[in-house]
């Protein structure tokens, strides 16, 4: 149940293109919210709300340094989501392999 809630928050956070853009920007290193907001067509408060969603999903962390808020990626933020995707990929790969084997056997029976 807790795992489902974490996945819901993670995928919900990733569903928004602005939040994905913020994550891509943070791959370059820590950044101030002010710097993250500058190129975006929205208010500072709007960007701050997006950062809050990413924080609650465990994808970023915020650190206050003096009067500035710095944001960085959490390296383990996507671990559970990646594990879930890997399980789904394994399942569907096995199903596709079984279908391929069956079709191959059926073709040889002719």
HELIX and SHEET records of a PDB file:
HELIX    1   1 UNK A    2  UNK A   14  1                                  13    
HELIX    2   2 UNK A   17  UNK A   26  1                                  10    
HELIX    3   3 UNK A   33  UNK A   38  1                                   6    
HELIX    4   4 UNK A   44  UNK A   56  1                                  13    
HELIX    5   5 UNK A   79  UNK A  109  1                                  31    
SHEET    1   A 3 UNK A  31  UNK A  32  0                                        
SHEET    2   A 3 UNK A  68  UNK A  73 -1                                        
SHEET    3   A 3 UNK A  60  UNK A  65 -1                                        
END                                                                             
